[in-house]
Amino acid sequence: MNRFRFGDAVAVVLFAAAIVFSIFMIKKSSGGKRSLVVSCCGDEYVYPLEKDGRYELRGSVGISVIVVENGSAWFEDSPCPNKTCVQCGKISDSGSWVACLPNDVFIRIDSDGDSDIDAIAF
């Protein structure tokens, strides 16, 4: 019969601590100033996520409404037929994005680029 030994418990605790430390360092290094980048019909606009706002952008088929509040951004309304962009909900992490393809509006969250991490795969 295999028994759980003291050394096994130490290894499990150290492994768990390493995982928690890694997650903390990834979150810390991906911090910094974030902004909302909006691409609309070939033009690009940048809005700070620290400042709440409501933006109306004229796309290919009508006006898309984008809201920034409490560090998150989302499509409040768009003229597209399926409203997939509206149903995607809020984005707040660097690298996350939502697009309204029929209206040619694309939003993404960018950080100021001072992170040492090039990419993270989950």
N, CA and C atoms as a LAMMPS dump frame, in Angstrom:
ITEM: TIMESTEP
0
ITEM: NUMBER OF ATOMS
366
ITEM: BOX BOUNDS ff ff ff
-5.0000000000000000e+02 5.0000000000000000e+02
-5.0000000000000000e+02 5.0000000000000000e+02
-5.0000000000000000e+02 5.0000000000000000e+02
ITEM: ATOMS id mol type element x y z
1 1 1 N 0.839 -1.168 0
2 1 2 C 0 0 0
3 1 3 C 0.898 1.249 0
4 2 1 N 0.604 2.172 -0.887
5 2 2 C 1.361 3.424 -0.936
6 2 3 C 0.843 4.373 0.13
7 3 1 N 1.766 5.028 0.805
8 3 2 C 1.385 5.967 1.856
9 3 3 C 1.838 7.358 1.465
10 4 1 N 1.087 8.332 1.849
11 4 2 C 1.414 9.734 1.625
12 4 3 C 2.402 10.138 2.713
13 5 1 N 3.606 10.509 2.302
14 5 2 C 4.661 10.812 3.267
15 5 3 C 4.833 12.31 3.423
16 6 1 N 5.629 12.658 4.434
17 6 2 C 5.912 14.066 4.714
18 6 3 C 6.562 14.745 3.504
19 7 1 N 7.474 14.084 2.847
20 7 2 C 8.148 14.625 1.662
21 7 3 C 7.162 14.89 0.525
22 8 1 N 6.161 14.032 0.41
23 8 2 C 5.124 14.236 -0.6
24 8 3 C 4.329 15.501 -0.305
25 9 1 N 4 15.706 0.947
26 9 2 C 3.252 16.906 1.343
27 9 3 C 4.066 18.165 1.064
28 10 1 N 5.35 18.128 1.363
29 10 2 C 6.226 19.277 1.096
30 10 3 C 6.274 19.563 -0.399
31 11 1 N 6.376 18.531 -1.217
32 11 2 C 6.429 18.708 -2.672
33 11 3 C 5.136 19.317 -3.199
34 12 1 N 4.001 18.869 -2.683
35 12 2 C 2.715 19.41 -3.119
36 12 3 C 2.592 20.882 -2.728
37 13 1 N 2.987 21.224 -1.516
38 13 2 C 2.912 22.611 -1.06
39 13 3 C 3.832 23.495 -1.887
40 14 1 N 5.056 23.051 -2.164
41 14 2 C 5.988 23.837 -2.978
42 14 3 C 5.468 24.012 -4.404
43 15 1 N 4.9 22.986 -4.954
44 15 2 C 4.342 23.064 -6.305
45 15 3 C 3.18 24.061 -6.351
46 16 1 N 2.298 24 -5.372
47 16 2 C 1.166 24.936 -5.314
48 16 3 C 1.662 26.369 -5.138
49 17 1 N 2.68 26.561 -4.297
50 17 2 C 3.238 27.898 -4.099
51 17 3 C 3.857 28.427 -5.39
52 18 1 N 4.518 27.568 -6.141
53 18 2 C 5.112 27.985 -7.413
54 18 3 C 4.038 28.409 -8.409
55 19 1 N 2.924 27.716 -8.437
56 19 2 C 1.825 28.075 -9.339
57 19 3 C 1.233 29.418 -8.947
58 20 1 N 0.965 29.612 -7.669
59 20 2 C 0.401 30.881 -7.203
60 20 3 C 1.36 32.03 -7.491
61 21 1 N 2.642 31.823 -7.233
62 21 2 C 3.649 32.857 -7.504
63 21 3 C 3.707 33.188 -8.991
64 22 1 N 3.643 32.181 -9.844
65 22 2 C 3.681 32.407 -11.294
66 22 3 C 2.479 33.214 -11.761
67 23 1 N 1.307 32.873 -11.267
68 23 2 C 0.1 33.614 -11.645
69 23 3 C 0.205 35.057 -11.179
70 24 1 N 0.688 35.265 -9.964
71 24 2 C 0.859 36.621 -9.439
72 24 3 C 1.825 37.42 -10.305
73 25 1 N 2.929 36.829 -10.712
74 25 2 C 3.915 37.539 -11.528
75 25 3 C 3.373 37.847 -12.924
76 26 1 N 2.604 36.949 -13.486
77 26 2 C 2.012 37.198 -14.803
78 26 3 C 1.032 38.349 -14.717
79 27 1 N 0.183 38.351 -13.701
80 27 2 C -0.783 39.439 -13.531
81 27 3 C -0.071 40.765 -13.276
82 28 1 N 0.986 40.734 -12.468
83 28 2 C 1.718 41.955 -12.149
84 28 3 C 2.422 42.515 -13.378
85 29 1 N 3.047 41.645 -14.171
86 29 2 C 3.785 42.129 -15.339
87 29 3 C 2.87 42.544 -16.479
88 30 1 N 1.644 42.045 -16.496
89 30 2 C 0.724 42.439 -17.561
90 30 3 C -0.075 43.671 -17.171
91 31 1 N 0.222 44.226 -16.007
92 31 2 C -0.458 45.43 -15.553
93 31 3 C 0.035 46.639 -16.324
94 32 1 N -0.189 47.785 -15.793
95 32 2 C 0.207 49 -16.474
96 32 3 C -1.003 49.681 -17.065
97 33 1 N -0.738 50.73 -17.761
98 33 2 C -1.822 51.514 -18.342
99 33 3 C -2.41 50.772 -19.541
100 34 1 N -3.712 50.63 -19.509
101 34 2 C -4.409 49.965 -20.606
102 34 3 C -5.28 50.975 -21.322
103 35 1 N -5.497 50.736 -22.593
104 35 2 C -6.346 51.627 -23.368
105 35 3 C -7.207 50.806 -24.318
106 36 1 N -8.299 51.413 -24.746
107 36 2 C -9.201 50.806 -25.718
108 36 3 C -8.822 51.32 -27.092
109 37 1 N -8.516 50.403 -27.983
110 37 2 C -8.199 50.762 -29.366
111 37 3 C -9.382 50.343 -30.224
112 38 1 N -9.92 51.3 -30.973
113 38 2 C -11.085 51.054 -31.816
114 38 3 C -10.684 51.27 -33.269
115 39 1 N -10.859 50.243 -34.082
116 39 2 C -10.649 50.364 -35.522
117 39 3 C -12.014 50.418 -36.178
118 40 1 N -12.241 51.458 -36.983
119 40 2 C -13.542 51.647 -37.612
120 40 3 C -13.336 52.116 -39.048
121 41 1 N -13.67 51.262 -40.001
122 41 2 C -13.594 51.61 -41.424
123 41 3 C -12.215 52.146 -41.815
124 42 1 N -11.17 51.53 -41.293
125 42 2 C -9.816 51.933 -41.646
126 42 3 C -9.201 52.987 -40.745
127 43 1 N -9.995 53.642 -39.919
128 43 2 C -9.475 54.631 -38.965
129 43 3 C -9.277 53.956 -37.609
130 44 1 N -8.352 54.496 -36.822
131 44 2 C -8.091 53.936 -35.497
132 44 3 C -8.182 55.028 -34.438
133 45 1 N -8.891 54.732 -33.36
134 45 2 C -9.074 55.67 -32.262
135 45 3 C -8.61 54.996 -30.978
136 46 1 N -8.052 55.779 -30.046
137 46 2 C -7.587 55.25 -28.772
138 46 3 C -8.276 56.013 -27.644
139 47 1 N -8.881 55.256 -26.722
140 47 2 C -9.58 55.842 -25.581
141 47 3 C -9.001 55.254 -24.297
142 48 1 N -8.826 56.075 -23.256
143 48 2 C -8.313 55.54 -21.987
144 48 3 C -9.385 54.727 -21.273
145 49 1 N -8.991 53.607 -20.695
146 49 2 C -9.952 52.788 -19.951
147 49 3 C -10.213 53.347 -18.563
148 50 1 N -9.372 54.269 -18.106
149 50 2 C -9.567 54.866 -16.784
150 50 3 C -10.707 55.877 -16.778
151 51 1 N -11.086 56.359 -17.945
152 51 2 C -12.135 57.373 -18.051
153 51 3 C -13.386 56.742 -18.662
154 52 1 N -14.483 56.786 -17.906
155 52 2 C -15.741 56.242 -18.407
156 52 3 C -16.249 57.1 -19.564
157 53 1 N -16.867 56.446 -20.525
158 53 2 C -17.408 57.186 -21.663
159 53 3 C -18.312 56.334 -22.516
160 54 1 N -19.013 56.989 -23.401
161 54 2 C -19.914 56.331 -24.36
162 54 3 C -19.582 56.909 -25.724
163 55 1 N -19.22 56.045 -26.663
164 55 2 C -18.741 56.5 -27.967
165 55 3 C -19.617 55.934 -29.079
166 56 1 N -20.004 56.804 -29.996
167 56 2 C -20.782 56.394 -31.159
168 56 3 C -19.884 56.492 -32.386
169 57 1 N -19.77 55.385 -33.105
170 57 2 C -18.902 55.33 -34.277
171 57 3 C -19.715 54.916 -35.496
172 58 1 N -19.57 55.681 -36.573
173 58 2 C -20.279 55.355 -37.81
174 58 3 C -19.452 54.344 -38.595
175 59 1 N -20.014 53.137 -38.72
176 59 2 C -19.362 52.077 -39.462
177 59 3 C -19.951 51.949 -40.856
178 60 1 N -19.754 50.797 -41.461
179 60 2 C -20.198 50.548 -42.833
180 60 3 C -21.713 50.515 -42.988
181 61 1 N -22.427 50.033 -41.961
182 61 2 C -23.883 49.897 -42.089
183 61 3 C -24.665 50.717 -41.07
184 62 1 N -23.966 51.506 -40.258
185 62 2 C -24.676 52.322 -39.277
186 62 3 C -23.795 52.704 -38.111
187 63 1 N -24.427 53.038 -37.005
188 63 2 C -23.704 53.53 -35.832
189 63 3 C -23.589 52.433 -34.777
190 64 1 N -22.348 52.166 -34.349
191 64 2 C -22.085 51.264 -33.233
192 64 3 C -21.846 52.104 -31.988
193 65 1 N -22.394 51.657 -30.868
194 65 2 C -22.225 52.361 -29.6
195 65 3 C -21.329 51.509 -28.708
196 66 1 N -20.213 52.105 -28.281
197 66 2 C -19.253 51.424 -27.422
198 66 3 C -19.211 52.162 -26.085
199 67 1 N -19.26 51.398 -24.998
200 67 2 C -19.25 51.973 -23.656
201 67 3 C -17.962 51.555 -22.946
202 68 1 N -17.356 52.508 -22.247
203 68 2 C -16.208 52.247 -21.378
204 68 3 C -16.638 52.62 -19.968
205 69 1 N -16.519 51.658 -19.053
206 69 2 C -16.934 51.904 -17.674
207 69 3 C -16.16 50.977 -16.736
208 70 1 N -15.589 51.549 -15.685
209 70 2 C -14.858 50.786 -14.666
210 70 3 C -13.769 49.895 -15.251
211 71 1 N -13.062 50.379 -16.261
212 71 2 C -11.963 49.621 -16.844
213 71 3 C -12.363 48.548 -17.827
214 72 1 N -13.634 48.478 -18.178
215 72 2 C -14.124 47.499 -19.152
216 72 3 C -14.745 48.232 -20.334
217 73 1 N -14.814 47.542 -21.462
218 73 2 C -15.436 48.112 -22.66
219 73 3 C -16.349 47.062 -23.284
220 74 1 N -17.4 47.531 -23.953
221 74 2 C -18.313 46.614 -24.634
222 74 3 C -19.141 47.361 -25.664
223 75 1 N -19.702 46.573 -26.6
224 75 2 C -20.657 47.1 -27.567
225 75 3 C -22.008 47.185 -26.867
226 76 1 N -22.538 48.374 -26.757
227 76 2 C -23.88 48.53 -26.188
228 76 3 C -24.945 48.28 -27.253
229 77 1 N -24.651 48.732 -28.483
230 77 2 C -25.591 48.546 -29.584
231 77 3 C -24.818 48.615 -30.889
232 78 1 N -25.347 47.959 -31.893
233 78 2 C -24.75 47.986 -33.218
234 78 3 C -25.83 47.632 -34.242
235 79 1 N -25.692 48.12 -35.474
236 79 2 C -26.745 47.889 -36.464
237 79 3 C -26.69 46.526 -37.144
238 80 1 N -25.778 45.676 -36.741
239 80 2 C -25.651 44.37 -37.391
240 80 3 C -26.879 43.502 -37.112
241 81 1 N -27.206 42.564 -38.007
242 81 2 C -28.437 41.791 -37.847
243 81 3 C -28.417 40.805 -36.671
244 82 1 N -27.303 40.159 -36.384
245 82 2 C -27.27 39.126 -35.342
246 82 3 C -26.898 39.651 -33.964
247 83 1 N -26.336 40.845 -33.866
248 83 2 C -25.919 41.455 -32.592
249 83 3 C -24.93 40.576 -31.824
250 84 1 N -24.095 39.834 -32.553
251 84 2 C -23.1 38.979 -31.909
252 84 3 C -22.115 39.8 -31.088
253 85 1 N -21.738 40.957 -31.588
254 85 2 C -20.789 41.817 -30.88
255 85 3 C -21.371 42.295 -29.547
256 86 1 N -22.651 42.577 -29.512
257 86 2 C -23.312 43.019 -28.29
258 86 3 C -23.393 41.858 -27.296
259 87 1 N -23.647 40.666 -27.796
260 87 2 C -23.776 39.49 -26.945
261 87 3 C -22.443 39.025 -26.371
262 88 1 N -21.322 39.466 -26.948
263 88 2 C -20 39.062 -26.439
264 88 3 C -19.733 39.602 -25.043
265 89 1 N -20.347 40.697 -24.689
266 89 2 C -20.191 41.236 -23.347
267 89 3 C -18.954 42.097 -23.181
268 90 1 N -18.548 42.252 -21.923
269 90 2 C -17.465 43.172 -21.575
270 90 3 C -16.094 42.534 -21.78
271 91 1 N -15.133 43.381 -22.164
272 91 2 C -13.735 42.971 -22.223
273 91 3 C -12.938 43.922 -21.326
274 92 1 N -11.907 43.379 -20.665
275 92 2 C -11.105 44.219 -19.786
276 92 3 C -9.64 43.802 -19.722
277 93 1 N -9.293 42.633 -20.191
278 93 2 C -7.914 42.156 -20.14
279 93 3 C -7.146 42.576 -21.382
280 94 1 N -5.862 42.874 -21.213
281 94 2 C -5.019 43.227 -22.357
282 94 3 C -5.033 42.088 -23.371
283 95 1 N -5.215 42.444 -24.607
284 95 2 C -5.248 41.456 -25.68
285 95 3 C -6.638 40.96 -26.03
286 96 1 N -7.627 41.217 -25.185
287 96 2 C -8.977 40.762 -25.52
288 96 3 C -9.61 41.7 -26.545
289 97 1 N -10.53 41.166 -27.34
290 97 2 C -11.115 41.953 -28.417
291 97 3 C -12.533 41.467 -28.734
292 98 1 N -13.279 42.341 -29.405
293 98 2 C -14.61 42.026 -29.923
294 98 3 C -14.739 42.772 -31.247
295 99 1 N -15.398 42.155 -32.203
296 99 2 C -15.557 42.789 -33.512
297 99 3 C -17 42.731 -33.972
298 100 1 N -17.407 43.785 -34.664
299 100 2 C -18.681 43.803 -35.373
300 100 3 C -18.312 43.796 -36.859
301 101 1 N -18.247 42.622 -37.427
302 101 2 C -17.776 42.488 -38.809
303 101 3 C -18.681 43.168 -39.832
304 102 1 N -20.026 43.041 -39.738
305 102 2 C -20.852 43.717 -40.74
306 102 3 C -20.676 45.242 -40.742
307 103 1 N -20.384 45.818 -39.577
308 103 2 C -20.243 47.269 -39.484
309 103 3 C -18.784 47.717 -39.542
310 104 1 N -17.85 46.775 -39.664
311 104 2 C -16.417 47.062 -39.788
312 104 3 C -15.891 47.848 -38.572
313 105 1 N -16.288 47.405 -37.363
314 105 2 C -15.811 48.016 -36.118
315 105 3 C -15.162 46.919 -35.281
316 106 1 N -13.948 47.189 -34.815
317 106 2 C -13.153 46.231 -34.06
318 106 3 C -12.623 46.936 -32.823
319 107 1 N -12.846 46.36 -31.627
320 107 2 C -12.309 46.956 -30.404
321 107 3 C -11.379 45.954 -29.722
322 108 1 N -10.302 46.471 -29.119
323 108 2 C -9.372 45.618 -28.391
324 108 3 C -8.752 46.409 -27.245
325 109 1 N -8.284 45.683 -26.25
326 109 2 C -7.616 46.288 -25.108
327 109 3 C -6.114 46.124 -25.303
328 110 1 N -5.394 47.237 -25.239
329 110 2 C -3.93 47.221 -25.339
330 110 3 C -3.34 47.738 -24.039
331 111 1 N -2.159 47.231 -23.702
332 111 2 C -1.431 47.777 -22.558
333 111 3 C -0.332 48.678 -23.094
334 112 1 N 0.334 49.377 -22.189
335 112 2 C 1.356 50.335 -22.615
336 112 3 C 2.628 49.665 -23.101
337 113 1 N 2.702 48.345 -23.041
338 113 2 C 3.822 47.633 -23.632
339 113 3 C 5.021 47.455 -22.733
340 114 1 N 4.927 47.72 -21.428
341 114 2 C 6.088 47.553 -20.579
342 114 3 C 6.153 46.163 -19.964
343 115 1 N 5.417 45.221 -20.484
344 115 2 C 5.436 43.859 -19.978
345 115 3 C 6.619 43.105 -20.572
346 116 1 N 7.201 42.205 -19.789
347 116 2 C 8.29 41.355 -20.27
348 116 3 C 7.767 40.107 -20.959
349 117 1 N 6.468 39.894 -20.918
350 117 2 C 5.874 38.685 -21.485
351 117 3 C 5.388 38.982 -22.902
352 118 1 N 5.812 38.148 -23.856
353 118 2 C 5.406 38.34 -25.242
354 118 3 C 4.011 37.775 -25.498
355 119 1 N 3.732 36.598 -24.939
356 119 2 C 2.431 35.969 -25.161
357 119 3 C 2.174 34.953 -24.066
358 120 1 N 0.921 34.698 -23.821
359 120 2 C 0.531 33.687 -22.846
360 120 3 C -0.509 32.808 -23.509
361 121 1 N -0.309 31.509 -23.445
362 121 2 C -1.263 30.573 -24.016
363 121 3 C -1.96 29.827 -22.889
364 122 1 N -3.265 29.725 -22.995
365 122 2 C -4.035 29.002 -21.988
366 122 3 C -4.663 27.796 -22.601
